[in-house]
Amino acid sequence: MADQENALTVFRFGVEIGGKVAEGSFTRVSGINYSNDVVESRTTGVGGLPLTIKKQAGPSRWTPIKLTAAVTTDLSFNEWIKETMDGGIDAARTNWSIIAYDQAESEVARWDLENAWVSDISYTSLKAGTGDIQQEILTVEHEGIMRTA
């Protein structure tokens, strides 16, 4: 394990979609998770020797990513999800990167998503007179994620 001196401090997040930086103030990223199912095989030795259980990696699983961002006048995510709902899923799939920056705006970590697409957009509650910044939460499905930096 790395020592605390090398621990990452994240000041903000950025998103690249198809190699282009997405505009927006991303404030939260959750769901970066990768796992494998475990497949057990059981064998017995000659003459009924004790049972041996071997564990192997089964199918890989990735959870959907949730991105939270301030709502802006940019409607590109909404247009993209409409394209998906209208049956254009193949065109909607593209590679994404989630990038973590430190306070000096240096990239400190990057996760690459394969064949990602937006499956859901939800919004925080609207309440007049509070001055709260409206947030949208994007659910991003994908076919694989790997930390590359």
N, CA and C atoms as a LAMMPS dump frame, in Angstrom:
ITEM: TIMESTEP
0
ITEM: NUMBER OF ATOMS
447
ITEM: BOX BOUNDS ff ff ff
-5.0000000000000000e+02 5.0000000000000000e+02
-5.0000000000000000e+02 5.0000000000000000e+02
-5.0000000000000000e+02 5.0000000000000000e+02
ITEM: ATOMS id mol type element x y z
1 1 1 N 0.831 -1.186 0
2 1 2 C 0 0 0
3 1 3 C 0.876 1.25 0
4 2 1 N 0.411 2.261 -0.694
5 2 2 C 1.145 3.523 -0.743
6 2 3 C 0.992 4.253 0.591
7 3 1 N 1.967 5.071 0.898
8 3 2 C 1.888 5.834 2.135
9 3 3 C 1.004 7.064 1.947
10 4 1 N 0.674 7.728 3.041
11 4 2 C -0.215 8.881 3.006
12 4 3 C 0.359 10.045 2.205
13 5 1 N 1.682 10.129 2.09
14 5 2 C 2.294 11.217 1.313
15 5 3 C 1.822 11.214 -0.127
16 6 1 N 1.509 10.054 -0.656
17 6 2 C 1.097 9.93 -2.058
18 6 3 C -0.412 9.939 -2.234
19 7 1 N -1.164 10.186 -1.168
20 7 2 C -2.622 10.197 -1.262
21 7 3 C -3.073 11.356 -2.159
22 8 1 N -4.069 11.087 -3.001
23 8 2 C -4.562 12.096 -3.935
24 8 3 C -5.544 13.038 -3.26
25 9 1 N -5.425 14.306 -3.58
26 9 2 C -6.393 15.305 -3.165
27 9 3 C -7.081 15.795 -4.433
28 10 1 N -8.397 15.668 -4.461
29 10 2 C -9.148 16.035 -5.659
30 10 3 C -9.877 17.347 -5.404
31 11 1 N -9.591 18.322 -6.262
32 11 2 C -10.208 19.636 -6.158
33 11 3 C -11.444 19.729 -7.049
34 12 1 N -11.348 19.131 -8.249
35 12 2 C -12.489 19.125 -9.166
36 12 3 C -12.365 17.96 -10.135
37 13 1 N -13.458 17.675 -10.839
38 13 2 C -13.505 16.608 -11.823
39 13 3 C -13.786 17.189 -13.196
40 14 1 N -13.293 16.523 -14.206
41 14 2 C -13.609 16.864 -15.578
42 14 3 C -14.036 15.604 -16.309
43 15 1 N -14.704 15.775 -17.428
44 15 2 C -15.157 14.643 -18.223
45 15 3 C -14.801 14.898 -19.674
46 16 1 N -14.213 13.902 -20.304
47 16 2 C -13.982 13.928 -21.755
48 16 3 C -14.904 12.898 -22.378
49 17 1 N -15.588 13.311 -23.425
50 17 2 C -16.504 12.421 -24.12
51 17 3 C -16.066 12.367 -25.577
52 18 1 N -15.68 11.185 -26.013
53 18 2 C -15.19 11.037 -27.38
54 18 3 C -13.974 11.902 -27.645
55 19 1 N -13.139 12.103 -26.625
56 19 2 C -11.922 12.893 -26.766
57 19 3 C -12.114 14.391 -26.625
58 20 1 N -13.36 14.85 -26.428
59 20 2 C -13.631 16.279 -26.265
60 20 3 C -14.03 16.562 -24.821
61 21 1 N -13.515 17.647 -24.266
62 21 2 C -13.826 18.016 -22.886
63 21 3 C -15.275 18.478 -22.811
64 22 1 N -16.029 17.905 -21.858
65 22 2 C -17.426 18.299 -21.652
66 22 3 C -17.458 19.506 -20.728
67 23 1 N -18.229 20.501 -21.1
68 23 2 C -18.37 21.675 -20.251
69 23 3 C -19.24 21.309 -19.062
70 24 1 N -19.01 21.938 -17.947
71 24 2 C -19.846 21.689 -16.78
72 24 3 C -19.037 21.718 -15.511
73 25 1 N -19.722 21.92 -14.426
74 25 2 C -19.099 21.946 -13.107
75 25 3 C -19.449 20.646 -12.394
76 26 1 N -18.655 19.615 -12.621
77 26 2 C -18.906 18.317 -12.008
78 26 3 C -18.456 18.365 -10.554
79 27 1 N -19.371 18.058 -9.651
80 27 2 C -19.09 18.171 -8.23
81 27 3 C -18.977 16.823 -7.534
82 28 1 N -19.446 15.776 -8.175
83 28 2 C -19.413 14.461 -7.541
84 28 3 C -19.384 13.369 -8.605
85 29 1 N -18.601 12.346 -8.331
86 29 2 C -18.551 11.148 -9.16
87 29 3 C -18.685 9.963 -8.218
88 30 1 N -19.605 9.065 -8.502
89 30 2 C -19.731 7.866 -7.673
90 30 3 C -19.986 6.656 -8.565
91 31 1 N -19.723 5.484 -8.019
92 31 2 C -19.989 4.243 -8.748
93 31 3 C -18.803 3.703 -9.515
94 32 1 N -17.604 4.242 -9.27
95 32 2 C -16.432 3.679 -9.938
96 32 3 C -16.134 2.359 -9.232
97 33 1 N -16.592 1.286 -9.851
98 33 2 C -16.5 -0.017 -9.217
99 33 3 C -16.363 -1.103 -10.278
100 34 1 N -15.458 -2.013 -10.046
101 34 2 C -15.22 -3.138 -10.935
102 34 3 C -15.17 -4.39 -10.084
103 35 1 N -15.802 -5.443 -10.525
104 35 2 C -15.725 -6.701 -9.793
105 35 3 C -15.848 -7.87 -10.756
106 36 1 N -15.441 -9.01 -10.294
107 36 2 C -15.605 -10.257 -11.03
108 36 3 C -16.468 -11.183 -10.189
109 37 1 N -17.337 -11.92 -10.849
110 37 2 C -18.001 -13.014 -10.161
111 37 3 C -16.936 -14.052 -9.84
112 38 1 N -17.159 -14.817 -8.805
113 38 2 C -16.232 -15.884 -8.446
114 38 3 C -16.887 -17.21 -8.802
115 39 1 N -16.162 -18.013 -9.58
116 39 2 C -16.639 -19.329 -9.987
117 39 3 C -15.824 -20.367 -9.224
118 40 1 N -16.515 -21.228 -8.496
119 40 2 C -15.827 -22.28 -7.74
120 40 3 C -15.946 -23.599 -8.477
121 41 1 N -14.839 -24.312 -8.536
122 41 2 C -14.876 -25.67 -9.071
123 41 3 C -14.391 -26.601 -7.969
124 42 1 N -15.076 -27.711 -7.808
125 42 2 C -14.773 -28.649 -6.732
126 42 3 C -14.269 -29.952 -7.34
127 43 1 N -13.2 -30.434 -6.776
128 43 2 C -12.643 -31.705 -7.247
129 43 3 C -12.258 -32.567 -6.054
130 44 1 N -12.291 -33.855 -6.265
131 44 2 C -11.782 -34.789 -5.258
132 44 3 C -10.634 -35.558 -5.888
133 45 1 N -9.719 -35.945 -5.046
134 45 2 C -8.559 -36.68 -5.522
135 45 3 C -8.873 -38.158 -5.727
136 46 1 N -7.868 -38.901 -6.177
137 46 2 C -7.987 -40.338 -6.391
138 46 3 C -8.324 -41.001 -5.057
139 47 1 N -9.231 -41.931 -5.099
140 47 2 C -9.59 -42.652 -3.885
141 47 3 C -10.365 -41.813 -2.895
142 48 1 N -10.948 -40.726 -3.352
143 48 2 C -11.771 -39.91 -2.476
144 48 3 C -10.994 -39.022 -1.526
145 49 1 N -9.801 -38.618 -1.929
146 49 2 C -9.014 -37.698 -1.11
147 49 3 C -9.836 -36.435 -0.823
148 50 1 N -9.413 -35.622 0.138
149 50 2 C -10.222 -34.456 0.53
150 50 3 C -10.599 -33.562 -0.654
151 51 1 N -11.742 -32.96 -0.492
152 51 2 C -12.304 -32.053 -1.491
153 51 3 C -11.409 -30.836 -1.663
154 52 1 N -11.139 -30.471 -2.901
155 52 2 C -10.379 -29.267 -3.211
156 52 3 C -11.309 -28.285 -3.905
157 53 1 N -11.276 -27.058 -3.44
158 53 2 C -12.088 -26.013 -4.07
159 53 3 C -11.142 -25.005 -4.695
160 54 1 N -11.301 -24.809 -5.993
161 54 2 C -10.51 -23.804 -6.702
162 54 3 C -11.44 -22.66 -7.076
163 55 1 N -10.932 -21.444 -6.913
164 55 2 C -11.711 -20.253 -7.256
165 55 3 C -11.103 -19.604 -8.475
166 56 1 N -11.981 -19.257 -9.412
167 56 2 C -11.547 -18.615 -10.647
168 56 3 C -12.396 -17.374 -10.89
169 57 1 N -11.846 -16.481 -11.684
170 57 2 C -12.592 -15.273 -12.051
171 57 3 C -13.673 -15.624 -13.063
172 58 1 N -14.874 -15.159 -12.776
173 58 2 C -15.992 -15.336 -13.696
174 58 3 C -16.217 -14.059 -14.492
175 59 1 N -17.444 -13.821 -14.917
176 59 2 C -17.734 -12.616 -15.694
177 59 3 C -17.422 -11.33 -14.928
178 60 1 N -16.952 -10.332 -15.645
179 60 2 C -16.673 -9.017 -15.065
180 60 3 C -17.955 -8.21 -14.968
181 61 1 N -18.01 -7.35 -13.965
182 61 2 C -19.175 -6.475 -13.77
183 61 3 C -18.69 -5.066 -13.45
184 62 1 N -19.393 -4.083 -14.012
185 62 2 C -19.092 -2.683 -13.745
186 62 3 C -20.397 -2.012 -13.357
187 63 1 N -20.353 -1.237 -12.293
188 63 2 C -21.562 -0.526 -11.886
189 63 3 C -21.703 0.744 -12.718
190 64 1 N -22.916 1.242 -12.882
191 64 2 C -23.089 2.522 -13.573
192 64 3 C -22.413 3.639 -12.784
193 65 1 N -21.902 4.62 -13.497
194 65 2 C -21.283 5.795 -12.9
195 65 3 C -22.366 6.849 -12.711
196 66 1 N -22.327 7.554 -11.589
197 66 2 C -23.22 8.691 -11.354
198 66 3 C -22.366 9.944 -11.326
199 67 1 N -22.696 10.891 -12.183
200 67 2 C -22.006 12.18 -12.249
201 67 3 C -22.985 13.265 -11.832
202 68 1 N -22.573 14.11 -10.912
203 68 2 C -23.398 15.231 -10.487
204 68 3 C -22.75 16.516 -10.986
205 69 1 N -23.548 17.358 -11.614
206 69 2 C -23.031 18.61 -12.176
207 69 3 C -24.055 19.717 -11.996
208 70 1 N -23.579 20.951 -11.978
209 70 2 C -24.476 22.1 -11.957
210 70 3 C -25.197 22.181 -13.302
211 71 1 N -26.465 22.496 -13.256
212 71 2 C -27.25 22.655 -14.482
213 71 3 C -26.807 23.933 -15.173
214 72 1 N -26.572 23.831 -16.466
215 72 2 C -26.206 24.993 -17.275
216 72 3 C -27.183 25.1 -18.446
217 73 1 N -26.926 26.02 -19.345
218 73 2 C -27.774 26.152 -20.525
219 73 3 C -27.434 25.115 -21.592
220 74 1 N -26.37 24.349 -21.406
221 74 2 C -25.959 23.316 -22.361
222 74 3 C -26.924 22.14 -22.283
223 75 1 N -27.555 21.796 -23.393
224 75 2 C -28.523 20.705 -23.44
225 75 3 C -27.964 19.436 -24.088
226 76 1 N -26.65 19.336 -24.286
227 76 2 C -26.083 18.216 -25.029
228 76 3 C -26.371 16.864 -24.379
229 77 1 N -26.313 16.772 -23.051
230 77 2 C -26.616 15.494 -22.403
231 77 3 C -28.079 15.118 -22.622
232 78 1 N -28.962 16.106 -22.528
233 78 2 C -30.378 15.846 -22.736
234 78 3 C -30.65 15.396 -24.171
235 79 1 N -29.995 16.018 -25.132
236 79 2 C -30.148 15.62 -26.533
237 79 3 C -29.602 14.211 -26.747
238 80 1 N -28.503 13.912 -26.08
239 80 2 C -27.877 12.604 -26.21
240 80 3 C -28.791 11.506 -25.653
241 81 1 N -29.389 11.732 -24.474
242 81 2 C -30.272 10.717 -23.911
243 81 3 C -31.533 10.574 -24.751
244 82 1 N -32.009 11.655 -25.351
245 82 2 C -33.162 11.55 -26.247
246 82 3 C -32.81 10.682 -27.442
247 83 1 N -31.613 10.834 -27.987
248 83 2 C -31.17 9.991 -29.096
249 83 3 C -31.19 8.518 -28.689
250 84 1 N -30.746 8.242 -27.467
251 84 2 C -30.747 6.87 -26.965
252 84 3 C -32.175 6.353 -26.839
253 85 1 N -33.086 7.169 -26.276
254 85 2 C -34.473 6.75 -26.107
255 85 3 C -35.167 6.554 -27.448
256 86 1 N -34.718 7.284 -28.466
257 86 2 C -35.308 7.155 -29.796
258 86 3 C -34.728 5.977 -30.58
259 87 1 N -33.951 5.11 -29.914
260 87 2 C -33.434 3.914 -30.56
261 87 3 C -32.039 4.055 -31.116
262 88 1 N -31.343 5.144 -30.83
263 88 2 C -30.01 5.363 -31.374
264 88 3 C -28.889 4.946 -30.437
265 89 1 N -29.04 3.832 -29.729
266 89 2 C -28.057 3.439 -28.72
267 89 3 C -26.678 3.21 -29.326
268 90 1 N -26.615 2.638 -30.513
269 90 2 C -25.301 2.38 -31.114
270 90 3 C -24.548 3.679 -31.379
271 91 1 N -25.258 4.699 -31.843
272 91 2 C -24.618 5.992 -32.095
273 91 3 C -24.286 6.709 -30.788
274 92 1 N -25.038 6.422 -29.728
275 92 2 C -24.824 7.11 -28.444
276 92 3 C -23.613 6.566 -27.695
277 93 1 N -23.199 5.344 -27.973
278 93 2 C -22.057 4.745 -27.259
279 93 3 C -20.756 5.399 -27.714
280 94 1 N -19.967 5.851 -26.743
281 94 2 C -18.661 6.421 -27.048
282 94 3 C -17.768 6.275 -25.82
283 95 1 N -16.48 6.464 -26.002
284 95 2 C -15.548 6.34 -24.893
285 95 3 C -15.5 7.645 -24.1
286 96 1 N -15.456 7.514 -22.796
287 96 2 C -15.406 8.641 -21.881
288 96 3 C -14.158 8.535 -21.034
289 97 1 N -13.745 9.64 -20.46
290 97 2 C -12.73 9.659 -19.41
291 97 3 C -13.226 10.566 -18.3
292 98 1 N -13.052 10.108 -17.076
293 98 2 C -13.311 10.937 -15.9
294 98 3 C -11.945 11.327 -15.369
295 99 1 N -11.717 12.63 -15.221
296 99 2 C -10.398 13.132 -14.848
297 99 3 C -10.505 13.881 -13.526
298 100 1 N -9.61 13.554 -12.599
299 100 2 C -9.544 14.246 -11.307
300 100 3 C -8.374 15.219 -11.357
301 101 1 N -8.62 16.446 -10.914
302 101 2 C -7.605 17.496 -10.891
303 101 3 C -7.349 17.936 -9.451
304 102 1 N -6.104 18.329 -9.181
305 102 2 C -5.798 18.897 -7.871
306 102 3 C -6.012 20.41 -7.927
307 103 1 N -5.698 21.109 -6.848
308 103 2 C -5.949 22.542 -6.771
309 103 3 C -5.111 23.347 -7.761
310 104 1 N -3.979 22.793 -8.188
311 104 2 C -3.12 23.463 -9.166
312 104 3 C -3.556 23.15 -10.6
313 105 1 N -4.717 22.489 -10.754
314 105 2 C -5.264 22.108 -12.063
315 105 3 C -4.412 21.062 -12.777
316 106 1 N -3.645 20.29 -12.019
317 106 2 C -2.874 19.182 -12.589
318 106 3 C -3.724 17.918 -12.516
319 107 1 N -3.684 17.121 -13.571
320 107 2 C -4.402 15.851 -13.574
321 107 3 C -3.738 14.909 -12.582
322 108 1 N -4.532 14.355 -11.654
323 108 2 C -3.977 13.443 -10.656
324 108 3 C -4.497 12.012 -10.817
325 109 1 N -5.587 11.833 -11.555
326 109 2 C -6.108 10.496 -11.808
327 109 3 C -7.033 10.554 -13.021
328 110 1 N -7.135 9.408 -13.708
329 110 2 C -8.004 9.305 -14.887
330 110 3 C -8.574 7.897 -14.95
331 111 1 N -9.878 7.834 -15.218
332 111 2 C -10.546 6.556 -15.437
333 111 3 C -11.159 6.595 -16.828
334 112 1 N -10.871 5.595 -17.64
335 112 2 C -11.406 5.507 -18.997
336 112 3 C -12.573 4.529 -19.024
337 113 1 N -13.691 4.967 -19.595
338 113 2 C -14.896 4.153 -19.727
339 113 3 C -15.057 3.76 -21.183
340 114 1 N -15.409 2.518 -21.406
341 114 2 C -15.571 2.001 -22.76
342 114 3 C -17.053 1.951 -23.13
343 115 1 N -17.377 2.444 -24.316
344 115 2 C -18.747 2.403 -24.85
345 115 3 C -19.776 2.941 -23.853
346 116 1 N -19.535 4.126 -23.344
347 116 2 C -20.414 4.73 -22.344
348 116 3 C -21.582 5.457 -22.997
349 117 1 N -22.687 5.526 -22.261
350 117 2 C -23.868 6.26 -22.709
351 117 3 C -24.712 6.635 -21.501
352 118 1 N -25.452 7.723 -21.625
353 118 2 C -26.295 8.216 -20.541
354 118 3 C -27.62 7.472 -20.561
355 119 1 N -27.941 6.823 -19.432
356 119 2 C -29.205 6.089 -19.359
357 119 3 C -30.274 6.852 -18.569
358 120 1 N -29.857 7.878 -17.818
359 120 2 C -30.821 8.574 -16.974
360 120 3 C -30.271 9.946 -16.6
361 121 1 N -31.144 10.928 -16.565
362 121 2 C -30.818 12.247 -16.029
363 121 3 C -31.897 12.58 -15.007
364 122 1 N -31.465 12.944 -13.8
365 122 2 C -32.43 13.392 -12.796
366 122 3 C -31.939 14.72 -12.229
367 123 1 N -32.853 15.441 -11.608
368 123 2 C -32.556 16.78 -11.11
369 123 3 C -32.868 16.88 -9.629
370 124 1 N -32.103 17.715 -8.936
371 124 2 C -32.415 17.987 -7.541
372 124 3 C -33.716 18.773 -7.484
373 125 1 N -34.325 18.809 -6.314
374 125 2 C -35.605 19.494 -6.14
375 125 3 C -35.484 20.971 -6.487
376 126 1 N -36.521 21.482 -7.106
377 126 2 C -36.591 22.905 -7.418
378 126 3 C -37.287 23.616 -6.264
379 127 1 N -36.639 24.655 -5.754
380 127 2 C -37.242 25.408 -4.659
381 127 3 C -36.951 26.885 -4.891
382 128 1 N -37.99 27.645 -5.114
383 128 2 C -37.844 29.065 -5.399
384 128 3 C -37.354 29.829 -4.171
385 129 1 N -36.583 30.879 -4.422
386 129 2 C -36.18 31.786 -3.371
387 129 3 C -34.998 31.34 -2.521
388 130 1 N -34.38 30.184 -2.823
389 130 2 C -33.292 29.703 -1.981
390 130 3 C -31.92 30.087 -2.514
391 131 1 N -31.819 30.36 -3.794
392 131 2 C -30.521 30.656 -4.389
393 131 3 C -29.663 29.418 -4.578
394 132 1 N -30.239 28.218 -4.354
395 132 2 C -29.492 26.972 -4.535
396 132 3 C -29.159 26.771 -6.009
397 133 1 N -28.025 26.168 -6.245
398 133 2 C -27.64 25.82 -7.616
399 133 3 C -28.334 24.521 -7.977
400 134 1 N -29.042 24.528 -9.083
401 134 2 C -29.726 23.326 -9.568
402 134 3 C -28.686 22.308 -10
403 135 1 N -28.829 21.053 -9.587
404 135 2 C -27.898 19.988 -9.934
405 135 3 C -28.603 18.949 -10.79
406 136 1 N -27.859 18.363 -11.741
407 136 2 C -28.372 17.221 -12.478
408 136 3 C -27.465 16.036 -12.208
409 137 1 N -28.081 14.869 -12.099
410 137 2 C -27.345 13.64 -11.837
411 137 3 C -27.483 12.762 -13.072
412 138 1 N -26.346 12.459 -13.688
413 138 2 C -26.322 11.635 -14.893
414 138 3 C -25.945 10.216 -14.503
415 139 1 N -26.689 9.238 -14.973
416 139 2 C -26.326 7.836 -14.807
417 139 3 C -25.702 7.392 -16.116
418 140 1 N -24.463 6.926 -16.031
419 140 2 C -23.703 6.56 -17.229
420 140 3 C -23.447 5.054 -17.205
421 141 1 N -23.997 4.356 -18.174
422 141 2 C -23.735 2.919 -18.359
423 141 3 C -22.48 2.79 -19.203
424 142 1 N -21.774 1.682 -19.042
425 142 2 C -20.555 1.467 -19.827
426 142 3 C -20.211 -0.007 -19.842
427 143 1 N -19.253 -0.367 -20.682
428 143 2 C -18.855 -1.772 -20.849
429 143 3 C -17.459 -2.036 -20.299
430 144 1 N -16.988 -1.177 -19.443
431 144 2 C -15.689 -1.399 -18.819
432 144 3 C -15.088 -0.098 -18.36
433 145 1 N -14.337 -0.164 -17.263
434 145 2 C -13.658 1.01 -16.732
435 145 3 C -12.28 0.589 -16.26
436 146 1 N -11.298 1.457 -16.51
437 146 2 C -9.925 1.17 -16.097
438 146 3 C -9.264 2.462 -15.683
439 147 1 N -8.602 2.436 -14.538
440 147 2 C -7.82 3.607 -14.14
441 147 3 C -6.54 3.586 -14.94
442 148 1 N -6.267 4.673 -15.667
443 148 2 C -5.118 4.725 -16.559
444 148 3 C -4.071 5.733 -16.1
445 149 1 N -4.378 6.554 -15.133
446 149 2 C -3.399 7.53 -14.605
447 149 3 C -3.719 7.803 -13.159
